[in-house]
């Protein structure tokens, strides 16, 4: 089992209101949120710069995962080196071939981001939803692998026990990667849900373990379009989430052949796409008429 260090926490002196209406001073733990400047480019050329708000720590994983899920790099071989430049900046040196192959393609397709990304922005940093293109290198096989409902039921508790920062603050998101036996392979917490996922994917990219065809991804909250996009880029066949998916997340999961599960808690969950990877405990499947839109 591989786990990353907890997201950093900072203590604040606060006034707390009790149920009886009294006010008293107390100490409260809050997750740290700071900007990270991701600089990337080739040679001595002026680097491209993206700024994201994140929980400090594992900045190399975040930068690598971000560049991969944005389609700027294809594999770990595209990276010549990653250097931390102060507390809130990281520089990713890329091979010269990346400049010709990817930057020009992104410009043609209108996929460039604005220079600032908030810790919860999802896809809003794109120029427009219509301009988002998904260029996947890894395509999953329908219905493979297969998981039982009992396997899925066990995941939330396993991830929850690993969320040390959330236990102290209640203010971080988590992404956890599970193997076929239900073991937590890697997890990360962050104030930004997409940052937590980029750190997980970045760890697997730098270890040269992509695609992740034999893994299940569990998200601690809701599922947005961009989270499905990132997971699909890494070849993850099953995305499970404690919260709800958005409509666009479901549409993209169905387009990519990704199994998408929502409301995974209290021994229940909804299957929004590719139910063929979930082996029901009963052979009887109830059905309802298709809704009228």
QUIKA-V130805 format. One record per pair of residues at least 12 apart in sequence whose ideal C-beta (glycine too) atoms are under 6 Angstrom apart, sorted by the first residue. I is the first residue (numbers start at 1). J is the second residue. D is the distance in whole Angstrom. If there is no record, write none. Layout:
BEGIN
i = (I/I)
j = (J/J)
d = (D/D)
END
This chain:
BEGIN
i = (1/1/2/2/3/3/4/4/6/6/7/7/7/7/7/7/8/8/9/9/9/9/10/10/11/11/12/12/14/14/29/29/30/31/31/31/31/31/31/32/32/33/33/34/34/35/35/35/36/36/36/36/37/37/38/38/38/39/40/42/42/42/51/52/53/53/54/54/54/55/55/58/59/60/61/61/61/62/62/62/63/63/64/64/64/65/65/65/65/66/68/69/69/71/72/76/76/76/78/78/78/80/80/81/109/110/110/111/113/119/119/120/122/122/123/123/134/136/136/138/138/140/140/142/143/143/146/146/148/149/151/152/153/154/155/155/156/156/156/158/159/159/159/162/163/165/172/172/173/173/173/173/174/174/174/174/175/175/175/175/176/177/177/177/178/180/186/186/188/193/194/197/197/201/210/211/212/212/212/213/215/216/217/217/217/218/219/220/221/222/222/223/223/223/224/224/225/225/225/228/228/228/232/232/238/238/239/240/240/241/242/242/244/245/245/245/250/253/254/257/259/259/260/260)
j = (183/184/185/186/162/187/58/188/164/165/31/55/165/172/189/190/32/56/29/165/168/169/30/32/27/29/28/30/26/28/168/169/169/55/165/169/171/172/191/55/56/53/191/56/88/51/53/88/52/54/59/88/51/89/50/63/90/91/92/94/96/99/116/117/118/119/190/192/195/190/191/199/90/82/199/202/203/195/198/199/90/92/202/205/206/198/199/201/202/198/205/230/233/135/102/205/206/208/94/95/98/93/95/93/133/127/131/133/125/191/192/192/224/226/225/226/229/232/233/211/235/237/257/257/276/277/277/279/279/281/182/240/267/182/178/218/242/264/265/184/174/176/218/187/189/189/189/191/193/196/220/221/187/189/196/220/196/197/200/219/218/200/215/217/216/214/200/203/200/221/226/227/230/234/234/235/234/235/236/235/236/238/231/236/239/240/241/242/243/243/244/241/245/249/246/249/248/249/252/249/252/253/256/258/259/277/260/261/264/262/264/265/262/260/262/272/272/273/273/274/274/277/272/273)
d = (6/5/6/5/6/6/6/5/4/4/6/4/4/5/4/6/4/5/5/6/5/6/6/5/5/6/5/6/6/5/4/5/6/6/6/5/4/5/5/6/6/6/5/5/6/5/6/6/5/5/6/6/5/4/5/5/6/5/4/5/5/5/5/4/6/4/6/6/5/4/5/5/5/5/4/4/5/6/5/5/5/5/4/5/5/3/6/4/3/5/5/4/5/5/5/6/6/5/6/5/5/4/6/5/5/6/4/6/5/5/3/6/4/5/5/5/6/6/6/4/3/4/6/6/4/6/5/5/5/5/6/6/5/6/6/5/6/6/6/5/6/4/5/5/6/5/4/6/4/5/5/6/6/5/6/4/4/4/5/6/5/5/5/6/5/6/6/5/5/6/6/6/5/5/6/3/5/5/5/5/6/4/5/5/5/5/4/6/5/4/5/5/4/5/5/6/4/5/6/5/5/5/4/6/4/6/5/4/5/5/6/5/5/6/5/6/5/4/4/6/4/4/4/5)
END
